[in-house]
Amino acid sequence: MEDLQKVEYIYDVFFRAGPEIDYKFASAFPPNMAPAPNYIQAMTDTDADKKAWSFLATEENYQFIREMQGKNLFVPIVGDFAGPKAIRKVADYLKQRNAIVSAFYVSNVGVYLADPGRGGNQEKLQTFYQNAATLPVDSSSMFIRFVGLGDATNLRWWRGGWLSAISPISDLSSRIKAGDKLTYNDALRLIPDPKTLAP
């Protein structure tokens, strides 16, 4: 019953806010964070070359995502990134099928896993990294991250505000498998300048 009430609350917030929804709308505890985009901004923002990449940027992008949804190809997984099962079960499933992860949207989950004020600690962050290191990947496998304004200072090549960025999963995995204990900021410093990535 409690889960259903939470889902109903979330649906109501999306209905009331519409496409201008952001992190602070109807929040009893608005996050103490630098300005982040609302949904309209996220869907219409462009990269450094002024190219829009969102699924709503073009009819072709939209139809691609719509077709995937129609085929039930989006499978939500409920689990704890720092728990013993969710990510590792996905890794097992993919390995049994000789498949690899192409993209893993992690947003800024590291902030929450590492911050004691949000129920996190370094042990949880390390467990997440160890879980992620079990995923089958290759050089094209990417983390997709949301980097807030305060954390963006870790990116020497970036001179703007918040951003979404990609980084090779293998870079983090190889460090973890080598026994390194990376902080969240260490992981962010692994994000390469997009100009250095192969097309």
C-alpha positions in Angstrom: 0.0 0.0 0.0 2.8 2.4 0.9 4.5 1.8 -2.5 1.2 2.5 -4.3 0.8 5.8 -2.4 4.4 6.8 -3.4 3.7 6.0 -7.0 0.5 8.0 -6.9 2.3 11.0 -5.4 5.0 10.9 -8.1 2.4 10.7 -10.9 0.6 13.7 -9.3 3.8 15.7 -9.2 4.5 15.0 -12.9 1.0 16.0 -13.8 1.1 19.3 -11.9 4.5 20.3 -13.0 4.2 19.3 -16.6 7.3 19.6 -18.8 8.8 22.3 -16.5 9.4 19.7 -13.7 12.8 20.0 -12.0 14.4 18.7 -8.9 12.8 21.2 -6.6 9.2 21.1 -7.7 6.9 20.0 -4.8 9.9 18.7 -2.8 9.6 18.8 0.9 13.4 18.8 1.1 14.6 20.7 -2.0 18.1 19.6 -2.9 20.9 21.9 -2.0 22.4 21.9 -5.5 23.5 24.2 -8.2 20.8 25.0 -10.8 19.9 21.9 -12.8 17.7 21.8 -15.9 14.0 21.3 -16.0 12.6 18.7 -18.4 12.2 21.2 -21.2 15.8 22.4 -20.9 17.1 18.8 -20.8 15.2 17.9 -23.9 16.2 20.9 -25.9 19.8 21.5 -24.8 22.6 21.0 -27.2 26.2 19.8 -27.0 29.2 22.0 -27.7 28.6 21.7 -31.4 25.0 22.9 -31.0 23.6 19.4 -31.8 20.5 18.2 -29.9 20.7 14.6 -28.9 17.6 14.0 -26.8 14.9 11.5 -27.9 12.6 14.4 -28.6 15.1 16.3 -30.7 14.0 14.8 -33.9 11.1 12.7 -35.2 13.6 10.0 -36.1 14.9 9.9 -32.5 11.4 9.8 -31.1 10.2 7.0 -33.4 13.2 4.9 -32.5 12.5 5.1 -28.8 8.7 4.7 -29.4 9.4 1.5 -31.4 11.6 0.1 -28.6 9.0 0.8 -26.0 6.3 -0.8 -28.2 8.4 -4.0 -28.3 8.8 -3.9 -24.6 12.6 -3.5 -24.8 12.9 -1.2 -21.8 13.1 -3.4 -18.8 13.2 -1.5 -15.5 15.3 -3.1 -12.7 14.6 -2.2 -9.1 17.6 -2.6 -6.9 20.3 -1.1 -4.8 23.4 0.0 -6.8 25.4 -0.7 -3.7 23.6 -3.9 -2.9 24.7 -7.5 -3.5 22.3 -8.5 -6.3 20.9 -6.0 -8.8 24.0 -5.1 -10.9 25.7 -8.4 -10.5 22.6 -10.3 -11.7 22.5 -8.1 -14.8 26.2 -8.9 -15.3 25.5 -12.7 -15.0 22.6 -12.5 -17.4 24.7 -10.6 -20.0 27.7 -12.9 -19.6 25.4 -16.0 -20.1 24.3 -14.5 -23.4 27.8 -13.3 -24.6 26.5 -9.7 -24.5 28.1 -6.5 -23.3 26.8 -3.3 -21.7 26.7 -0.5 -24.3 25.6 2.3 -21.9 24.9 2.5 -18.2 23.1 5.7 -17.0 24.4 6.3 -13.5 23.4 10.0 -13.3 25.1 11.4 -10.1 24.4 8.3 -8.0 27.9 8.5 -6.6 27.0 11.7 -4.8 24.3 9.9 -2.8 26.3 6.7 -2.2 29.3 8.6 -0.8 27.5 11.3 1.3 26.8 10.5 4.9 24.2 13.2 5.0 22.2 11.2 2.4 22.7 7.9 4.0 25.8 7.0 2.1 29.5 6.3 2.9 32.7 5.4 1.1 32.0 1.7 1.7 28.7 1.9 -0.3 30.5 3.8 -3.1 33.2 1.2 -3.3 30.6 -1.6 -3.4 28.9 0.1 -6.3 32.2 0.4 -8.2 32.9 -3.3 -7.5 29.5 -4.2 -8.7 29.9 -2.1 -11.9 33.3 -3.8 -12.5 31.6 -7.2 -12.9 29.7 -6.0 -16.0 30.9 -7.3 -19.3 32.1 -4.3 -21.3 34.4 -3.4 -24.2 36.1 -0.1 -25.2 32.8 1.3 -26.5 30.9 0.7 -23.2 30.0 4.0 -21.6 28.8 5.4 -18.3 26.4 8.3 -18.8 26.7 10.8 -16.0 24.9 13.9 -14.8 27.6 16.2 -13.3 26.3 19.1 -11.2 27.9 22.6 -11.3 29.9 22.0 -8.1 31.3 18.7 -9.3 32.0 19.9 -12.8 35.2 21.6 -11.4 36.7 18.1 -11.5 36.7 18.2 -15.3 39.7 20.2 -16.4 38.5 20.5 -20.0 35.0 21.9 -19.0 34.4 25.6 -18.4 30.6 25.6 -18.1 27.8 24.7 -15.7 26.2 21.3 -15.2 26.5 18.8 -17.9 25.8 15.3 -19.0 28.9 13.4 -20.0 30.1 10.0 -20.9 33.1 8.0 -19.8 34.4 4.5 -20.7 33.2 1.9 -18.1 36.4 0.0 -18.7 38.5 2.9 -17.3 36.8 2.7 -13.9 36.6 -1.1 -14.0 40.3 -1.6 -14.6 41.1 0.8 -11.7 38.8 -1.1 -9.4 40.1 -4.5 -10.5 43.6 -3.2 -9.8 42.6 -2.5 -6.2 42.2 1.2 -6.4 39.8 2.9 -4.0 38.4 5.7 -6.0 36.4 8.6 -4.5 33.5 10.1 -6.4 35.7 13.0 -7.6 38.3 10.4 -8.7 35.7 8.8 -10.9 34.6 12.1 -12.4 38.2 12.9 -13.3 38.1 9.7 -15.5 35.6 11.5 -17.8 37.5 12.4 -20.9 37.1 15.5 -23.0 34.6 14.4 -25.7 36.9 15.8 -28.3 39.4 13.0 -27.5 36.9 10.2 -28.0 36.9 8.3 -31.3 33.9 9.2 -33.5 
